[in-house]
Amino acid sequence: VHGRGHRETIPTIFNLGQVYTAIGQYEKALHFFENALRNTRENADGKEDGPCTTASIMIELGYVHYFQGNVDELSRVLSEISKIDKSLGFTRNNMLCKHLQMCRTSCRSLAPAA
């Protein structure tokens, strides 16, 4: 049996986060996504898929923050994803960049009125 934090438990933890997001239990979803992210970073060991896995988890975290209306946290997550995107050599024409641009545009509507 794999112990806590073992890399082979990350997909299960990630999937639990997705389930909790789907049923609207966002605090539980955040808990699982944050654990998956921490475990991914701790187990990166220079693996090539590390940045992509991290970005995938961060995207899910971003969705949860979006659904909760946490604009500041969403902005932080999108900024981190953008850095990962650039480190991998993706361009503005990349699908992830387009997704981020769409999220940034739609999250402006979440900001409180001045």
Residue frames as a rotation matrix with the C-alpha (Angstrom) as fourth column:
VAL 1
0.586 0.810 0.000 0.00
0.810 -0.586 0.000 0.00
0.000 0.000 -1.000 0.00
HIS 2
-0.195 -0.642 0.741 1.32
0.588 -0.681 -0.435 3.42
0.785 0.351 0.511 -0.91
GLY 3
-0.305 0.003 -0.952 1.87
0.905 -0.312 -0.290 5.87
-0.298 -0.950 0.093 1.90
ARG 4
0.712 0.558 -0.426 0.68
0.473 -0.830 -0.296 9.44
-0.519 0.010 -0.855 2.17
GLY 5
0.457 -0.495 -0.739 2.29
-0.511 -0.826 0.237 11.65
-0.728 0.269 -0.630 -0.45
HIS 6
-0.349 -0.571 0.743 3.34
0.306 0.680 0.666 8.79
-0.886 0.460 -0.063 -2.73
ARG 7
-0.759 -0.036 -0.650 3.30
-0.497 -0.613 0.614 9.85
-0.420 0.789 0.447 -6.37
GLU 8
-0.892 0.428 -0.144 0.90
0.189 0.643 0.742 7.06
0.410 0.635 -0.655 -7.35
THR 9
-0.330 0.808 -0.488 -1.77
0.869 0.057 -0.492 8.50
-0.370 -0.586 -0.721 -5.01
ILE 10
-0.801 -0.063 -0.595 -1.78
-0.024 -0.990 0.137 11.88
-0.598 0.125 0.792 -6.78
PRO 11
-0.840 0.535 -0.090 -4.32
-0.137 -0.050 0.989 10.92
0.525 0.844 0.116 -9.51
THR 12
-0.252 0.774 -0.581 -6.74
0.825 0.486 0.289 9.63
0.506 -0.407 -0.760 -6.87
ILE 13
-0.371 0.055 -0.927 -6.40
0.693 -0.648 -0.316 12.78
-0.618 -0.760 0.202 -4.77
PHE 14
-0.947 -0.007 -0.320 -6.86
-0.202 -0.762 0.616 14.89
-0.248 0.648 0.720 -7.91
ASN 15
-0.662 0.734 -0.151 -9.97
0.203 0.369 0.907 12.91
0.722 0.569 -0.394 -8.91
LEU 16
-0.194 0.577 -0.794 -11.47
0.981 0.104 -0.164 13.41
-0.012 -0.810 -0.586 -5.44
GLY 17
-0.668 -0.103 -0.737 -10.99
0.206 -0.977 -0.050 17.15
-0.715 -0.185 0.674 -5.90
GLN 18
-0.926 0.337 -0.168 -12.86
-0.263 -0.259 0.930 16.96
0.269 0.905 0.328 -9.19
VAL 19
-0.399 0.813 -0.425 -15.73
0.696 0.570 0.436 15.03
0.597 -0.121 -0.793 -7.57
TYR 20
-0.222 0.295 -0.929 -16.06
0.852 -0.404 -0.332 17.60
-0.474 -0.866 -0.162 -4.79
THR 21
-0.880 -0.069 -0.470 -15.98
-0.141 -0.907 0.396 20.42
-0.454 0.415 0.789 -7.34
ALA 22
-0.820 0.563 -0.105 -18.73
0.042 0.242 0.969 18.72
0.571 0.790 -0.222 -9.35
ILE 23
-0.049 0.844 -0.533 -21.02
0.837 0.326 0.440 18.48
0.546 -0.425 -0.722 -6.32
GLY 24
0.387 0.245 0.889 -20.30
0.064 -0.969 0.239 22.04
0.920 -0.036 -0.391 -5.19
GLN 25
0.931 -0.162 -0.327 -18.26
0.341 0.071 0.937 21.22
-0.129 -0.984 0.122 -2.08
TYR 26
0.733 -0.604 0.314 -15.53
-0.022 -0.483 -0.875 23.68
0.680 0.634 -0.367 -2.89
GLU 27
0.447 -0.599 0.664 -13.68
-0.894 -0.302 0.330 23.72
0.003 -0.741 -0.671 0.43
LYS 28
0.528 -0.232 0.817 -13.21
-0.105 0.937 0.334 19.95
-0.843 -0.262 0.470 0.23
ALA 29
0.889 -0.202 0.411 -12.19
0.449 0.212 -0.868 20.28
0.088 0.956 0.280 -3.42
LEU 30
0.644 -0.679 0.353 -9.55
-0.554 -0.732 -0.397 22.86
0.528 0.060 -0.847 -2.47
HIS 31
0.452 -0.446 0.773 -8.23
-0.703 0.356 0.616 20.53
-0.550 -0.821 -0.153 0.22
PHE 32
0.607 -0.185 0.773 -7.72
0.349 0.936 -0.051 17.68
-0.714 0.301 0.633 -2.27
PHE 33
0.852 -0.312 0.419 -6.29
0.343 -0.272 -0.899 19.86
0.395 0.910 -0.125 -5.06
GLU 34
0.594 -0.661 0.459 -3.86
-0.755 -0.655 0.032 21.53
0.279 -0.365 -0.888 -2.65
ASN 35
0.420 -0.427 0.800 -2.73
-0.394 0.709 0.585 18.10
-0.817 -0.561 0.130 -1.40
ALA 36
0.748 -0.122 0.653 -2.31
0.578 0.604 -0.548 16.86
-0.328 0.787 0.522 -4.98
LEU 37
0.824 -0.446 0.350 -0.31
-0.094 -0.717 -0.691 19.99
0.559 0.537 -0.632 -5.82
ARG 38
0.476 -0.660 0.580 1.94
-0.857 -0.203 0.473 19.66
-0.195 -0.723 -0.663 -2.77
ASN 39
0.462 -0.274 0.844 2.53
-0.003 0.951 0.310 15.95
-0.887 -0.145 0.438 -3.49
THR 40
0.872 -0.133 0.471 3.27
0.486 0.121 -0.866 16.69
0.058 0.984 0.170 -7.14
ARG 41
0.695 -0.631 0.344 5.84
-0.498 -0.768 -0.403 19.31
0.519 0.109 -0.848 -6.21
GLU 42
0.382 -0.547 0.745 7.44
-0.777 0.246 0.579 17.07
-0.500 -0.800 -0.332 -3.57
ASN 43
0.323 -0.183 0.929 7.70
0.199 0.972 0.122 14.16
-0.925 0.145 0.350 -6.01
ALA 44
0.832 0.066 -0.551 8.78
-0.463 -0.465 -0.754 16.11
-0.306 0.883 -0.357 -9.11
ASP 45
0.307 -0.796 0.522 12.34
0.147 0.582 0.800 14.71
-0.940 -0.169 0.295 -9.09
GLY 46
-0.520 -0.569 -0.636 13.00
-0.469 -0.432 0.770 16.41
-0.714 0.699 -0.042 -12.42
LYS 47
-0.348 0.466 0.813 10.27
0.658 0.739 -0.143 14.43
-0.668 0.486 -0.564 -14.15
GLU 48
-0.960 -0.060 0.274 9.23
0.261 -0.544 0.798 15.90
0.101 0.837 0.537 -17.49
ASP 49
-0.221 0.966 0.133 5.53
0.575 0.018 0.818 15.71
0.788 0.257 -0.559 -16.70
GLY 50
-0.456 -0.027 -0.889 5.94
0.872 -0.211 -0.441 17.69
-0.176 -0.977 0.120 -13.45
PRO 51
-0.920 0.090 -0.381 5.14
-0.094 -0.996 -0.007 21.13
-0.380 0.029 0.925 -14.87
CYS 52
-0.658 0.716 -0.233 2.20
-0.317 0.017 0.948 19.82
0.683 0.698 0.216 -16.91
THR 53
-0.210 0.554 -0.806 0.76
0.753 0.617 0.227 17.95
0.623 -0.559 -0.547 -13.93
THR 54
-0.652 -0.091 -0.753 1.24
0.636 -0.607 -0.477 21.03
-0.413 -0.790 0.453 -11.77
ALA 55
-0.932 0.310 -0.190 -0.50
-0.363 -0.811 0.458 23.22
-0.012 0.496 0.868 -14.37
SER 56
-0.453 0.800 -0.394 -3.41
0.104 0.486 0.868 20.76
0.885 0.352 -0.303 -14.61
ILE 57
-0.214 0.331 -0.919 -3.91
0.962 0.233 -0.140 20.84
0.168 -0.914 -0.369 -10.86
MET 58
-0.815 -0.150 -0.560 -3.56
0.307 -0.931 -0.197 24.62
-0.492 -0.332 0.805 -10.83
ILE 59
-0.813 0.582 0.004 -6.26
-0.250 -0.355 0.901 24.92
0.526 0.731 0.434 -13.51
GLU 60
-0.102 0.797 -0.596 -8.64
0.580 0.534 0.615 22.92
0.808 -0.283 -0.516 -11.31
LEU 61
-0.401 -0.111 -0.909 -7.73
0.866 -0.369 -0.337 25.12
-0.298 -0.923 0.244 -8.33
GLY 62
-0.992 -0.001 -0.124 -8.48
-0.044 -0.933 0.357 28.13
-0.116 0.360 0.926 -10.52
TYR 63
-0.467 0.879 -0.094 -11.93
0.084 0.150 0.985 26.77
0.880 0.452 -0.144 -11.35
VAL 64
-0.014 0.457 -0.889 -12.74
0.943 0.301 0.140 26.32
0.332 -0.837 -0.436 -7.67
HIS 65
-0.643 -0.266 -0.719 -11.61
0.549 -0.814 -0.190 29.85
-0.534 -0.517 0.669 -6.87
TYR 66
-0.932 0.355 0.068 -13.66
-0.155 -0.562 0.812 31.10
0.327 0.747 0.579 -9.83
PHE 67
-0.198 0.913 -0.357 -16.78
0.421 0.408 0.810 29.28
0.885 0.010 -0.465 -8.60
GLN 68
0.022 0.146 -0.989 -16.23
0.999 -0.046 0.016 30.72
-0.043 -0.988 -0.147 -5.11
GLY 69
0.826 0.278 0.490 -15.71
0.376 -0.920 -0.112 34.23
0.420 0.277 -0.864 -6.45
ASN 70
0.603 -0.700 -0.382 -12.17
0.365 -0.184 0.913 34.41
-0.709 -0.690 0.144 -5.00
VAL 71
0.984 -0.134 0.119 -10.78
0.050 -0.432 -0.900 36.83
0.172 0.892 -0.418 -7.57
ASP 72
0.470 -0.864 0.180 -7.45
-0.879 -0.440 0.182 37.41
-0.078 -0.244 -0.967 -5.80
GLU 73
0.010 -0.440 0.898 -6.73
-0.319 0.850 0.420 33.68
-0.948 -0.291 -0.132 -5.46
LEU 74
0.728 0.301 0.616 -7.84
0.461 0.449 -0.765 33.07
-0.507 0.841 0.188 -9.06
SER 75
0.907 -0.415 -0.073 -5.50
-0.371 -0.704 -0.605 35.79
0.200 0.576 -0.793 -10.24
ARG 76
0.156 -0.875 0.459 -2.60
-0.864 0.104 0.492 34.29
-0.478 -0.473 -0.740 -8.27
VAL 77
0.174 -0.018 0.985 -3.28
0.120 0.993 -0.004 30.82
-0.977 0.119 0.175 -9.70
LEU 78
0.920 0.216 0.329 -3.56
0.343 -0.033 -0.939 32.14
-0.192 0.976 -0.104 -13.27
SER 79
0.671 -0.738 -0.075 -0.29
-0.740 -0.658 -0.140 34.01
0.054 0.149 -0.987 -12.86
GLU 80
-0.054 -0.700 0.712 1.46
-0.611 0.588 0.531 30.85
-0.790 -0.406 -0.459 -11.69
ILE 81
0.450 0.275 0.849 0.00
0.429 0.767 -0.476 28.83
-0.783 0.579 0.227 -14.57
SER 82
0.995 -0.078 -0.063 1.18
-0.096 -0.567 -0.818 31.50
0.028 0.820 -0.571 -16.99
LYS 83
0.270 -0.954 0.133 4.72
-0.920 -0.215 0.328 31.21
-0.284 -0.211 -0.935 -15.60
ILE 84
-0.049 -0.221 0.974 4.62
-0.065 0.974 0.218 27.44
-0.997 -0.053 -0.062 -16.08
ASP 85
0.799 0.458 0.391 3.29
0.373 0.133 -0.918 27.95
-0.472 0.879 -0.064 -19.58
LYS 86
0.827 -0.527 -0.198 6.16
-0.551 -0.686 -0.475 30.29
0.115 0.501 -0.858 -20.46
SER 87
0.027 -0.865 0.501 8.76
-0.796 0.285 0.534 27.99
-0.604 -0.414 -0.681 -18.88
LEU 88
0.089 0.087 0.992 7.56
0.283 0.953 -0.108 25.21
-0.955 0.291 0.060 -21.17
GLY 89
-0.842 -0.530 -0.101 7.97
0.099 -0.335 0.937 27.47
-0.530 0.779 0.335 -24.20
PHE 90
-0.086 0.880 0.468 4.30
0.956 0.205 -0.209 27.82
-0.280 0.429 -0.859 -25.04
THR 91
-0.942 -0.191 0.278 3.25
0.291 -0.876 0.385 30.82
0.170 0.443 0.880 -27.08
ARG 92
-0.678 0.721 -0.145 0.16
-0.503 -0.599 -0.623 33.02
-0.536 -0.349 0.769 -27.02
ASN 93
-0.200 0.610 -0.767 -1.38
-0.896 0.203 0.395 30.76
0.396 0.766 0.506 -29.65
ASN 94
-0.904 -0.176 -0.389 -1.25
-0.020 0.927 -0.374 27.79
0.426 -0.331 -0.842 -27.30
MET 95
-0.024 0.975 -0.220 -4.57
0.283 0.217 0.934 26.44
0.959 -0.040 -0.281 -25.99
LEU 96
-0.017 -0.013 -1.000 -3.55
0.997 0.070 -0.018 26.98
0.070 -0.997 0.012 -22.36
CYS 97
-0.906 -0.337 -0.258 -2.79
0.352 -0.936 -0.014 30.64
-0.236 -0.104 0.966 -23.07
LYS 98
-0.644 0.737 0.208 -6.15
-0.143 -0.382 0.913 31.04
0.752 0.558 0.352 -24.82
HIS 99
0.138 0.677 -0.723 -7.87
0.683 0.464 0.564 29.39
0.718 -0.571 -0.398 -21.86
LEU 100
-0.359 -0.362 -0.860 -6.12
0.902 -0.370 -0.221 31.75
-0.239 -0.855 0.460 -19.45
GLN 101
-0.992 0.019 0.123 -7.07
0.026 -0.934 0.356 34.79
0.122 0.357 0.926 -21.51
MET 102
-0.238 0.969 -0.061 -10.71
0.073 0.081 0.994 33.68
0.969 0.232 -0.090 -21.48
CYS 103
0.154 0.254 -0.955 -10.60
0.919 0.319 0.233 33.14
0.363 -0.913 -0.185 -17.68
ARG 104
-0.728 -0.482 -0.488 -9.02
0.634 -0.743 -0.213 36.52
-0.260 -0.465 0.846 -17.06
THR 105
-0.831 0.475 0.289 -11.72
-0.151 -0.693 0.705 38.22
0.535 0.542 0.647 -19.13
SER 106
0.080 0.948 -0.308 -14.57
0.176 0.290 0.941 36.43
0.981 -0.129 -0.143 -17.39
CYS 107
-0.071 -0.114 -0.991 -13.12
0.974 0.206 -0.093 36.88
0.215 -0.972 0.096 -13.90
ARG 108
-0.937 -0.205 0.282 -13.29
0.173 -0.976 -0.135 40.64
0.303 -0.077 0.950 -14.28
SER 109
-0.147 0.966 0.212 -17.05
-0.271 -0.245 0.931 40.29
0.951 0.080 0.298 -13.90
LEU 110
0.309 0.217 -0.926 -16.45
0.718 0.586 0.377 38.73
0.624 -0.781 0.025 -10.46
ALA 111
-0.725 -0.682 -0.099 -14.63
0.585 -0.533 -0.612 41.77
0.364 -0.501 0.785 -9.15
PRO 112
0.010 0.743 -0.669 -16.62
0.900 -0.298 -0.318 43.91
-0.436 -0.599 -0.672 -6.72
ALA 113
0.499 0.260 0.827 -17.89
0.664 -0.728 -0.171 47.22
0.557 0.634 -0.536 -8.05
ALA 114
-0.589 -0.803 -0.097 -15.72
0.714 -0.461 -0.527 50.20
0.378 -0.379 0.844 -7.12
